[in-house]
Amino acid sequence: MPLLGNAEKAELERLILARLVEHYEAHGSGALLTEGLRVVVNAAGIAIDRGETLDPLAMVEVRSLFTALCYVTGGTMALPRDGLEPLATEATSALAAQINRLVPD
């Protein structure tokens, strides 16, 4: 039985989107595409960091997500605001998969 079912994944995505929006508004459209920026899940919740969180429950580098890769490889280092929702969905999938692997079959 997975730790995160559909309801939990939806809540995780909502929390991730909130953090992405906060980061975007505080640092601008290019900040989410900087190298080393991660979305992490830890005991305190969801965070955006550059490696400060040691041994997180789950983490994904933002630039490794499909939406971010499209902008980076397309030659732009600015993510439009409408790219935040797909980015949150992709981060949720990656993080939920890591968390659900914690439970033995």
C-alpha positions as CSV (number, residue, x, y, z in Angstrom):
1,M,0.0,0.0,0.0
2,P,1.6,3.3,-1.0
3,L,2.1,6.1,1.5
4,L,0.7,8.7,-0.8
5,G,-2.7,8.0,-2.5
6,N,-4.6,10.3,-4.8
7,A,-5.7,12.7,-2.1
8,E,-2.3,13.0,-0.6
9,K,-0.7,13.6,-4.0
10,A,-3.2,16.3,-4.7
11,E,-2.3,18.0,-1.4
12,L,1.4,17.6,-2.1
13,E,0.9,19.2,-5.5
14,R,-0.9,22.1,-3.9
15,L,1.9,22.7,-1.4
16,I,4.6,22.4,-4.1
17,L,2.8,24.9,-6.3
18,A,2.5,27.3,-3.4
19,R,6.3,27.1,-2.8
20,L,7.1,27.5,-6.5
21,V,4.8,30.6,-6.7
22,E,6.5,32.1,-3.6
23,H,9.9,31.5,-5.0
24,Y,8.9,32.9,-8.4
25,E,7.4,36.1,-6.9
26,A,10.3,36.6,-4.6
27,H,13.2,36.0,-7.0
28,G,11.8,36.4,-10.6
29,S,11.1,34.3,-13.6
30,G,14.6,33.0,-14.1
31,A,15.2,31.9,-10.5
32,L,13.5,28.5,-10.7
33,L,15.8,27.5,-13.6
34,T,19.0,28.1,-11.8
35,E,21.3,25.1,-11.5
36,G,21.1,23.2,-8.2
37,L,17.7,24.5,-7.2
38,R,15.6,21.6,-5.7
39,V,12.1,20.9,-4.4
40,V,12.5,18.9,-1.2
41,V,10.2,17.1,1.2
42,N,11.4,16.9,4.8
43,A,9.9,16.7,8.3
44,A,9.1,20.4,8.2
45,G,7.1,20.1,4.9
46,I,8.0,21.3,1.4
47,A,10.9,23.6,0.6
48,I,12.8,25.1,-2.3
49,D,16.5,24.9,-1.6
50,R,20.0,24.7,-3.1
51,G,21.2,21.7,-1.1
52,E,20.8,23.0,2.4
53,T,18.4,20.2,3.4
54,L,20.6,17.2,4.3
55,D,19.0,13.8,3.8
56,P,15.5,14.9,2.8
57,L,12.7,12.4,2.6
58,A,12.5,13.1,-1.1
59,M,14.0,15.7,-3.5
60,V,14.0,16.6,-7.2
61,E,16.2,19.2,-9.0
62,V,13.9,21.6,-10.8
63,R,16.0,21.7,-13.9
64,S,15.5,17.9,-14.3
65,L,11.8,18.3,-14.8
66,F,10.4,18.2,-18.3
67,T,8.9,21.7,-18.3
68,A,12.1,23.3,-17.0
69,L,14.2,21.3,-19.5
70,C,12.1,22.6,-22.3
71,Y,12.9,26.2,-21.4
72,V,16.6,25.6,-20.5
73,T,17.3,23.6,-23.7
74,G,15.3,26.1,-25.7
75,G,17.8,28.8,-24.8
76,T,15.7,30.8,-22.4
77,M,16.4,31.1,-18.7
78,A,13.0,32.6,-17.8
79,L,10.0,30.4,-16.9
80,P,6.6,32.1,-17.6
81,R,4.1,32.0,-14.7
82,D,1.9,29.6,-16.6
83,G,4.7,27.1,-16.4
84,L,4.4,26.8,-12.6
85,E,1.4,24.4,-12.6
86,P,3.0,21.8,-14.9
87,L,6.2,22.1,-13.0
88,A,4.4,21.4,-9.8
89,T,2.7,18.4,-11.3
90,E,6.0,16.9,-12.5
91,A,7.7,17.6,-9.2
92,T,4.8,15.9,-7.4
93,S,5.1,12.8,-9.5
94,A,8.8,12.5,-8.9
95,L,8.6,13.2,-5.2
96,A,5.6,10.9,-4.6
97,A,7.4,8.1,-6.4
98,Q,10.4,8.5,-4.1
99,I,8.2,8.6,-1.0
100,N,6.1,5.6,-2.1
101,R,9.3,3.5,-2.5
102,L,10.0,3.9,1.2
103,V,7.2,1.3,1.9
104,P,8.3,-2.3,1.4
105,D,6.1,-4.4,-1.0
